[in-house]
Amino acid sequence: MSLLGLGVRSSGGRRKLRRDGKSHGMKSPPHGFTDIQRQELNRLFGRAVGIRLFFVPIMMMLAIALAWTDPRPWRTWLVGAVSVLAVGFFAVEAVRARRLGIERLSIWLNLAVAAVVSACMALGTGGLGSPVVFVLPVLAIILGFFLEPPVIVALTAFQVLVAAGFALLGLSADSQVGLPVLGQASRLSVLVDWGVLTFLLIGGAGLGRVIRKTFDGMVRRALAAQADSLRAWQEREAELSALSAEIAHELKNPLASVKGLAARLAPAVVDPRSAERLSVLRREVDRLQAILDEFLNFSRPLVPLALGSADVGAIAREVAMLHEGMARDLGVAVEVQGGGRARCDPRKVKQVLINLVQNALDVTPPGESVVIDVQDGAETARLAVLDRGPGLDPALGGRVFEPGVTTKAGGSGLGLTVARAIARQHGGELRLAPRDGGGLRAELTLPSGLAGEVAA
């Protein structure tokens, strides 16, 4: 397999993926479209709810001031009652949205109430001649953007009927809707205002729908491009991983030969200096083989997990027992606290804990303890390895998980990379943070029980 072959095949694959992604995007939404669309719409509506808390009181005060200019009490009572109810409802909805989030039914309810409130406020402040009427087309745009077509049609029809009702009231001879302070409109003016308002209501709803389709199209194209890029990257990664694993495997064979020859030569070497040099050679060969083993473990794809409900407390105690001898030689104790169960592959979790405990033993000074703290939770189980070493180097930061980054003189820089990959394969995470009182806290989180069921 040549690098040229890799490049040609990868480029051809990308061209094919682009064509497939484009045609796929035309037929159905990309994977994750519905979730991202809902999240972004909820975020936008949440911001609109926050803005509304500042805008609605201003509109209410204007409406009450206009109603107050008319001595007839029905107008003041209507505007006042609607203002109190609207402010109370919107305030409760804002608090509920902040605590529990925003759902589709909540959006429908909020906008339906907004349509009714704006209609009542316009009725109480002059009908077609009211300044509040200008809010109705803006609300129509919002309806067209946030709602689904059946609900848009229903609420827009309601607004159109409200406008028609205002027009009929304005044309009647004994109408009491118009505010005296705003003057009496002629029949022609009422008809023109009604026609313009109806056009703006229908056009606003249509404009909102066009903006929504444009928004959805942008999300679709972004997700399709992301999917194409991810597939191309995965294809390239698989090819390079296979090539690097093959190279590493081929290097292990001559190293094994060198190690075997050195072992055969050792008895025949009588010169102390030559024997020492031969010993150094054998140790370096062992170190290179260990590095190649870690590299192979990193470069090959993660094998499918053998998931099941496992006692992670028992796994932690087993890892502690494995390191008792090493810890005793270093003058360090290994302790296990707590217990719990997680849905995981015990063999892989043990591999991660061994890596973390060995790192902790390397940096913990004599007389201190390395603690494996196991905490069981409703959704996640946490396994934290705590040491009393110097802690995480601020210069490294998040780079500590990058391949090849290490603070050990003879380290390969692949241990933490593989450990985090295993954690994420489980649907969990591996994080490093300062420990209270000095040292480092390496915390592995795993799904607990049925909440952690993931695809292998």
N, C-alpha and C positions, 0 to 999 in steps of 0.2 A: 504494500500500500504506500503510495507516494503522496507527498504533500500536495503536488500538482493535482493528483487525482482527487484528493480531498477537496481542494478549492473548486475544481470544475463541478464535482458532484454537488457540493454545497450551493454553488451559485445556481445551478439548474434547479435544485430543490427549492431555493428561494423564489425563483421565477414561477415555478409551479404553485407554490404556496400562495403567492400574491394573486395568481389567477383564481385559485380555489377560494381564497378568502374573499375576493370580490364577489364571485358568484354566490358564495355562501351568504354573504352579507345581504345580497339582494333577496334571497329566499326567506331567510329567517333571522331574527335578532342574534347577534353574537352571544356567546356564553357570558353570563353575568350582566347582560343588558338590563333586565328587569330590576335586579337589586340595585345597581348603580343609579338607574333612572329614579327609583323610589327614594333612594337616599338623597340625591341632589334636589329632587322636588321638595322633599321634606325639609331640607336645609333652607331652600329658598322661601318656603312658606313660613318656616320658623322666623326668618328675618323679617318677613312681611308682618308677622304677628307682633314682633317687637316694635316695628315702625308704627303699626296701627295704634299702639298704646299712647303714642305722642300725637298722632294725627286726629284720632277720633275725639278726644276731649276738646280740641280746638273747633272741630266741626260742630260739636254739641253746643258749645258756648255761643257760636255764631247763630245757630238755629234758635236757641233760647232767646237771644237778644232780638232776633227778627220777630219771633212769636210774641214777645213782650210788647212790641209796638202796636199790636192789635188788641183792643179792649175785650174782644170776645174770648171767653175763658177756655173754650174747647181746644183752641190752638195751643195755648200754654200748657194745658193739661196733657195733650197728646205728645208734644215735643218733650216735656219734662219727664213723663213716664217712660217714653221710649229711650231717652238719654240714660236714665238710671238703670233700666234693664240692660241696655246695650253695654254700658261701661262695666256692669257687674258680670255679664256673660263673658265679655272679651277678657276681663282680668282673670276670671276663673280658668278660661281656656289657655291663657298664657302660662299660668302656673302649672296646669296639668300637662301642657306640652313640654315644659321644662323638666318635669319629673318623670313622666311616662313616655315621652316622645310623641310624634305626630303620626296618626294613622289616616288611611284614605277616608274613612267615615268622618273623622274629625275635620278634614279639609272640606268635605261636602257640607257638613253642618255649619261650619264657620262662615262659608261663603253664602249659604242659603240665608242665614241670619243677617249677614251684611246686606243682602239684596232687600230683605223685608225692612230692615232698619232704615236704609237709605230711602226707600219708597215712602215710609211713614214720615221721615224727616222732611222730605220734599213736599209731601201733602200738607204738613203743618206749617210750612214756610212759603206757601204761594203756588204750589203746583208747578206748571210749566215755567212760570216766571221766577221760581225759587233759585237762588245760587247753588243750592244742594243738587240741583238737576245735573250739574256738570260732573258730579261724582259718578253718576250712573254709567256713562260710557267707559270711564276708567275701570269701574268694577266689571263691566262686560269683558274688557280685555283680560282682566285677571281670571274671570270665569273660563274664558276660552283657553287660557294657558294651563290652569291647574286641574280642570275637571275633564271627565270623559264625555264623548259626544252626546249620549242621551241626557245627561245631567245638564250639559251646556244648553241644549235645545229647550229643556224644561225651564231653566232659570232665565234664559234670554226671552222666551215667550212670556214669562211672568213680567219681565221688565217692559216688554213691548205693550202688554195689556195695561200695565200701570201708566205708561205714557198715553195710551189711548183714553184711559179713564180721566187723566188730567185734562186732556184736550176736550172731552165731553163736558167736564165740569167748567172749563173755561168758556165754552160756547153757550152754556145755559144762562138765561137772563138773570136768575136770582142766585147765581153762584156766590158762595162766601169763601171760596178757596183763595182767591187772589189777595195779597196783602195790600192794604191801602197805601202804605209807604212806598211800595214799588210801582204804583199806578195801575190803571186799568188797561189791559191789552185789547186791541181790536180783534175781530174774528179772523181777519187775514193773518195777523201776527200769531194768533194761537195756532192756526193751521200750519203756518210755516215752521213754528217752533216744534210742533208735533212731528212734522215730516223730517226735520233735521235730526231731532232726538231719536226717532225710530231708525233712521239711516245709521246714526252713530252707534246705536245699541247693536244692531245686526252686524255692522262693519267692525265694531270693536270685538265682538265675540269671534268673528272670522279672523281678525288680525291676531288675536290671542292664540287661536288654533294654529295659524301659520307659524307663529313664533315657537309654539310647542313642537310642531313637526320639525322645524329647523333645529331646535334643541335636541330632539331625539336623534335626528340625523347626525349631528355632531358627536353624540355619545356613541352611536353605532359605528361611525367611521373611526373614532379613536380606539374603540375596543377591537375592531377588525384589524387595524394597523398593529395594535399591541399583540393580538393573537398571531398575526403573520410573523412579527419580529420574534415572539417567543418560540414559535415552531422552528424558525430558521436557527435560532440560537440553540435550541435543544438538539437539532440535527447536527450542528457543528460541534457542540459539546460532546455528543455521543461518539462522533468520529475521532475527536482529539483524545477523549478518554480511552477509547480502545487502542489508539496508537501509543499513548503514553504508558498504558498498562502493558502493552506488548514489549516496549522498550525496557521497562523496569523488570519484566519477567526474564528477558534475555540477559540483563545485567546480573541477575541472581545466579545464573549458571556458572559464569567464570569466577564469580566471587566464591561460590561453593568449592570450585576447583582450587583456588588459591588457599582457602582455609584448610582444605584437606591436605594439600602439599605441605603447608606450614606445620600441620600437626604431625606429619610423617618425618619432617626434618628436625623437629624439636628434640627427639632423643639423641640424635647424632651430633647436635651442637654442644661443644664443651666450653667454648670461650664464653665467659660471663657476659661480655658486652654484646656479642652476637646473639646470645640467648635472650637478652633483654630486648634487643631490637626485634627479634622474631616474636616475642610476646606482644610488643606494641603493634606489630603487623596483624597478629591474630585478633587483638582487641579492636583495631580499626575495621577489620573485615566484619567482625560481629556488629559494630556500630553501623556500618554501611548496610548490612543485611536488615537490621532493625528499621533503618530509615526507609529502605525499599519496601518492607512489609507495610509500614504506615502509608507510604505513597500509594501502594496498590490498594490498600483499604480505602483511601481517599478517592482515587481515580476511577475505580470500578463503580458502577451504579449500585445504590443501596439495595440490598436484597429485600424481598417482601417480608413484612413483619409477621411473626407468629403471635398474633394478638390474643390476649386472654386476661382474665382478672387475676392479678398477681399481688402477693404480699410484698410491697416495696420495703416495709420495715425489715422483713427477713432478708431481702436482698442486701440492704444496707449493713445488717449484722454480718452477713457472709463476707462482704467486701472488707469490713473492719477486721475480721479474723484473718483474712488473707494477708493483711498488712501489719499484723502484730509483730512479726519478726523484724521487719524493716523499721517499724516505729520504735521498737525496743533498742535497736542499734543506734538510732538517732536521738534517743532520750525523749521521745515524744509519745503521748498516749493518743489512741483513737477511740472516741466515744460515739455511741449511737443514742439518739433521743427520739422519742415518739414512735409512731407507727401509722400504718394505713394501707389501703389497697388502691391500685390503679389499673386501668386497662392498658396493657403494654406488652412488649416482648421482653421477658425477664433477662434473656441473654444480652440484648442490646443495652438495656438499662444498666446491667452490671458492667458492661464495657465502658459506659459513660462514667459511672461512679468510680471505677478503677482509675480512669484517667484523671478525674478531679481530685481523688484522694492522693494519688502519687504527686500531683502538682502541689497539693497542700503540704505534704510531708517534706518536699524539697525546700520549702521556704519557712516552715515553722521552726522557731528556735527551740533548743532543748529545754525541758521543763514545762512546755506548753502542751496544749491538746488540740487535736483536729477533731471537730465535732461534725457528725452526720445527723442533721436534724430532719426528721420525716414528719410532715403535717398532712393530715387527711382533710379534704374539703368536699363540699357538695358537688362541685364541678371539676375541680382540679386537685391533684395531689402534688405536694412540693417536697423535693429532696434537696436540702441545702448542705453544702460542704463548707465549713467555716474554719479558717486558719488564723494564725497570729503572725503572718509574714508582713512584708513591707506594703502589701496591697497592690492595687493596679497602678501601673505607671501612667500618669496623666498624659504623657506624650503619645502613648499608644491609643488610648480611648477605645473606640469601636473597632480599630484595626486589629485588635488581639485575636479576632476570629478569622482574619484573612490568612490564606495558606502561606506558609513560610515566615510568618511573623512570630517571633519567640524571644523570650528573655533568657533562656537557658543556653549555656555555652555549647552543649552538644545536642540541643533540641532540633527537631525537624520542622516545628511550626505547623504541624498537621493535626495534633491531638484535639485541640479545642474546635478546629474546623469540622472534623469528623463528628465530635460530640454534639455540636449544635445541629449538624445535618440529621443525626439520629433523633434528636429531640423534636425537630420540626417534622420529621417523617411520622412521628407519633401524633402530630397535631399539637405539640407542646412547644416549649422554648427553653433556651439556656441563657441565663443572664449573669453578669458579674457586677458586683456592687461592693462598696466599702462596708466592712463589718464594724458594728458599734464597738468602740474601745480599741480599734486598730486591727488591721488584717483585711482579709477578703472574704466575701460571701459569694460562692458560686451556686446559683439556684436553678435546679432543673424542675420544670413544671410539666406534668403529664395529665391527660384526661382521666377523670375519676369515674368509674362505673360506666353506665350506658351513655353518659354525656360525652365520653371520649371515644366513641366508636368511629373509627376512620377507615378509609379504604386502604388496604395494603398495596 
